[in-house]
Amino acid sequence: MNIKKGIRVGTRIPMTQKNGNVGRCIEDILEAFGNNVSRNRGIDLPEDELEVKSRNESATSPQTIGSMSHRSIVDTPWHQSPIRNKVQKQYRVKYKESLEHLEESIITSEQVYDFSCPEIQDKLEEAYESGRARISQFPPGEGPDYIQGPGQWGYFEQQVDGQYQFRVTDKIMKKMESIASSHLTGIFEL
């Protein structure tokens, strides 16, 4: 499964990662290719039902799925949340910093992952709903900075602006990619 008008492996991005700039540049390139990129809340490629995520291939830090306010989390169950929408299908673009040019990154892979299978969604829903229940116990801005139950696939991290990011560890994201890939290849096995 690939995006019709995607970025190509080997494409050079004239910058290195700083505060999401590579991701925004990738969205700009996708838009220049004729994709309808949404800069508003919600998924990035609504016509293709895809969220665009970029990642330095050497990064090991947790990955943000999306952000919500305290009130929105408390009021919004998983099946109505923008977080759920952002983790159904993702166009994941990986890159590395160029060894030849200091201020340049190179696309190393691009792939669409379908994370909508119950094996993934049930685990993310469990983490979201557990965090949601915990967040509802505190007034806005007064909860703990990190909210995660033991063994859960995702967690909430409170930001300085009061928003919460829903995040997954690098290990869990790799597991999700593996599950999605195995479901895809399983369709074509004889």
Buried (B, 14 or more C-beta within 10 A) or exposed (E): EEBEBBBEEEBEBEBBBEEEBBBBBBBEBBBEBEBEBBEEEEBBBBEBEBBBBBBBEEEEEBBBBBBBBBEBBBEBEBEEBBBBBBBBBBBBBBBBBBEEEEEBBBBBEBBBBBBBBEEBBEBBBBBBBBBBEBBEEBEEEEBEEEBBBEEBBBBBBBEEEEBBBBBBBEEBBEBBBEBBBEBBEEEEEE
